[in-house]
Amino acid sequence: MGDGLAAMVATRPLLGLFRLFGTDIEVEKPDDLAPGTGYAILSNHQSMLDIVMIGGLLVSNFPKYVAKKELSNWIPSVSLNLKWGGNAVIDRSDARQSIRAIKEMAQTAQQRGVSVVIFPEGKRSRDGSLLPFKTAGARSLLAAADQLPVVPALISGSWRLNRLFPFQPGSKVKIIFGSPLGRSPGDEMEKIDQVRAWMTARSAELEQVSSREIR
């Protein structure tokens, strides 16, 4: 299955269903995040539906994902894309297989000029708070795709969709993409640290806005 077809089949219809069932999705994207361009996207992780949202918003960037093998078997449309769309489906109990799959995906994506997505926290946050990064996978991805600009992403509110999967009517989700960060040789940890600092700062801003709205 080709990149564009896999992405469209897996993401656009489901993203539309979120809105149909009352999920308010707010998106913030900088002007320099170009369509049809390859990026290394590092995002926090709150829901198994994060893949759908990122894919639906960045269809022309053809994002490929690092995802645990369990997700490739039972989620309608999403599993199809994960299995056949050129993603890194990893076995978290096998570190060598995981790193090898991540590197192969990243190298291929860079050669083809498409994007890669990894969730450095390694698991979903159950309450929306940022979790510590597990950096081995992100380091391997950035080293293998060493020419792809790094794009930080922050997802806020999708953890609430886990309560009544697949939909919780009236939920609000905000997705923020940062400006692409240029690359230099051996900059993997520098970029990971920059992304973490950006996530922390933007998350704090959203919390302040939410507190003011409650008052």
Secondary structure, DSSP 8 states (H G I E B T S, - for coil): --HHHHHHHHTHHHHHHHHHTT-EEEEE--TTS-TT---EEEE----TTHHHHHHHHSGGG--EEEEEGGGGTTSTTHHHHHHHTT-EEE-TT-HHHHHHHHHHHHHHHHHHT--EEE-TT-S--SSS------HHHHHHHHHHTTTS-EEEEEEESGGGGGTTTT--TT-EEEEEE---B---TT-HHHHHHHHHHHHHHHHHHHHHHHHHHH-
